[in-house]
Structure formats: structure tokens, C-alpha cells
Amino acid sequence: MRDVVGLYLNPPDNALVLCVDEKSQVQALERTQPVLPMGLGYVEGVTHDYYRHGTTTLFAALNVLDGSVITQCKPRHRHQEFLAFLDHLQRNVPAALEVHLIADNYATHKHPRAKAWLARHPRFHIHYTPTYASWLNQVERWFGLITQHAIRRGSLRSVRELVRNIDHYLTHYNSSKRPFVWTATADSIFAKLQRICKRDAILVACNS
């Protein structure tokens, strides 16, 4: 955790810090009735029932410095697709920069072929978040935004339309991008965890 938080608070010179993850099983849902637009006195309305038209996996890399995002949509969520996304990053990040990737320790990211790819590209350095601590990865916040603004809203009749929606949102997001501001130090996070553990220990003692 100190490693990841250190990259947020004190990023290295001549390097790019990218928060990388996948949002799998993104569904193309067609509502059974047209979406009712927001109006004076009432909110946007969508039906609770829908037709499913397939899924895609959204791979994303959030640039910690300026808030821009690099994405790719893939039909599946395996190490092969992760390797293809690494190749995509390799082509889109200036060759003069070192690249620090923040990712969770999901098996896809630690596959032997992924490790071999990183060994062949020494300017790429991967930093894993602790188990059950994916909240440390800032790209998760961006996944929340795109889910709210582009994926859950509307009615989509195909995966192709879903991908087009994602690309459209990304274009507008990157045109007015802003970085997320990380302020918590590792010490402050550990102190909060200590307080929570102490409180839970007291509650357990009181209830036993």
C-alpha cells in the first residue's frame, strides 16, 4: 500500500503512472420501453425490465497526472486480452517515459505470459494493490463515472452500440479531463484501520 500511495503523492520524474484495470461483463441492455427524459419536477425514467444483447470487457488505464484515460473493449477477460491492452499502452505512451502500472493482483495480471511481457519491456513497472484493496486503484472511481453516465443510462440494442457509447463518452471525458486528487498518506490509512480494528475488538468483547 505504501508503494501505491507513494506513486500518487510523489510520482517519479520522467515517468507516467497509470491505474489499470478491467470492467468485465459490461452488458448491452435494451429497455422494453423508451427512456423518459428528465423534466421539470421529475427524474429520468427507465423501465426495470430489459433485453440482453451480449457483453464486452472494458480495459482502461487512467493517467494519474492529468486524468486522461486510455481504453480498449474486448470480447473476453483473459490474459490474452490483457497482453493486447499492454501492447496498446506501449504504442500510446511516449517511448521516452518510464511507465508505472497500478493494478490489482488478479490472476490475469500475474499470468506467466504477462510477467514475460513485462520482462521484455523493462520501462514498464507493475505495482499490485493489496488483496481486497482495489479501492486504492483510482481507475475504479472512473469506472463508477462511466457506469453512471454512459453504461446504465439509455437503451442499447447491440454490443457494437455499447462500445460506440463508451467511445463517445471517452472522447468527451478526455476533452475536459481532470485528475483525481489523492490526499491520504499511507500512515493516515493505517491509523484509520487501527481505529476500526480497535473499535471492532471492543464490540466483540462487549457482545461476548
N, C-alpha and C positions, 0 to 999 in steps of 0.2 A: 504494500500500500504506500509506503514511503517513496518507493521508486516512482509510482504513477503520479502521486500528488506533487512530487518534486518536479516532474516534467511540466505540470500545469503552472506551478508557481515560479519556476526558474528554468524555462526551456533553454536548451543549448543553442549556442551561436551556430550559424551556417547549417541549420538543420530544420526539418519540418516535423511537427508532432501531429500524427493522425490517429484519431479514435476510430477503430474499425470494428464492425460487427455486421450481422445479418439479421434481417427481419424475415423469418420464414413463414410459409403458408399464408401469404397475403392474398385474400380472396377477392375475386371479381364477383360482386353481388349485384344482381338486378332486382330492384324493388318491384313488388307486384302492382304498385300504384305510383303515379308520378310524384316526385318530391314537391312538397308545398313550400314555396319560398317564404323567407322571413318577412313579416309585415308589421305594421303599427299595432302593437298590443299582443302579438303572438310570435312564437319562435318558429324556426324552420321545422317542418314536419316530414318524417319519413315513416313508412309502414314497418311493422315489426317482422313481416314475412318477406321472403325473397327467394330468387332462384340462384343457385351457384353455377358459375361458369368457369371454374378452374382456379388455380393459384399460381403465384410467382414468388420467388425469393428475392428480396431487395438487399443487395450488398451496398454498404455505404462507408465512406471514410470522411470524417469531419476534421477539417483543418482547425486546430486549436487557436492558431494565431489570428486568423481573420474570419472564421466562421463558415467559410465556403465548404461545400460538400461535393465529393465525387461519388457517383453511384453506378451500379450496373444491376439489371434484373436478369435472373437466371431461372430456368425451369425447375432446378433441383437445388438441394442444400447438402453438398458433399465436399470432400477435399478437392475434387477436380474443379468445381466451380470457384472455390476459394483461391486455388492456384491461378485460375484465369483472371480473377479480380486482382491478384497481386501483379500479374503481368500488365493489367490495365493501369494500376498505380505507377508501375515502373515507367510506362510510356507517358504518363501525365504529370509526373513530378520532375522538375529540372534536374538534370544529371549531376549538377554541381552540389546538390544538397544531400546531406545525410537524412535518413528517414527513420523516425521512431514511431512504431506502431503500438498502440494500446489496444489490447484485445482480451476477451475472457479466455479461460483455459479449457474451452470446449474442445473435444477430441479433433474436430475438423482443423482447428488452428495449430494442433500439436502433432498432426499426422507426420509420419516419417518423410513423405514427399514434400510437405510444407517446410519441414526443417531443412531438407536438402535444397529447396529453392532459396531459402534464406542464406544458406551457406554459399550458394553460387552468387548471391547478390549482397556482398558484405556491407554496402551502405545502408541496408535495411536492418533495423534492430527491433525485436519484438519484446514487449513488456506485458506480462499477463496480470490481470486483476485477480485478487484472491477469490477462492470459491465462495459463492453466494454473495459476491460484492460487485455484481455487474453495474450497480448504481454509480460506481466510480468512473464508468466509461461515459464520457459526455455525449457520445453519439446516441445513447439511449434517450436523452432528452429530445434530440432531433427526431428520433423515431416517433416520440409522442406527438410532436408538432405535425408531422406529415400524416400520421394516422388521423388526427383530429381534423385537419384542414383538407386532405385530399383523398384519403382511402375510405373512411367511413361515410363521408358525405357523397350524395349523388347516387346514381344508378348506372351500373356498368354491365354491358352485355357480353364482354369477352375479356380474356386476359390481355389481348392487344390494346383494348381501350383502357384497361387498368394501367398498363405500362405507359401509355400515352399520357394519362392523368398524372402519373408520378413524374415523368419527364417535364411536363408543363409546370408542375409545382416547383421542381428543382430549378428550372430556368428563372422563375420569378424570385425564388428564395435567394439564389446566388447573386441576383442583380441588386438586392438590398441587404446582403448578408451582414450579420454582426456576430462577433464571438460570444460564447457564454463566458461569464466571469466567475472563475473559481476563486474562493476566498479562504476556505477551510485549510488549516495546516494539518499534517499528519498527527501532531501532538494533540490538537483540539479534538480530532476524531477519536483518538484512543481514549482521551479523557471522557468524552461522552459515552463511549462504550463501557468504560469502567463504572460510570454512574448508573447506567442501565443495569449492568450485571449486579451491582451492589443493591439496587432497588429490588431487582427480581429475587435476589437471595433473601432479602428481608421479607418479601411477600411469601416466599416458600416457607420460611421459618414460622411466620405468623399463621399460615394455613395448615401447618403440620401438627 
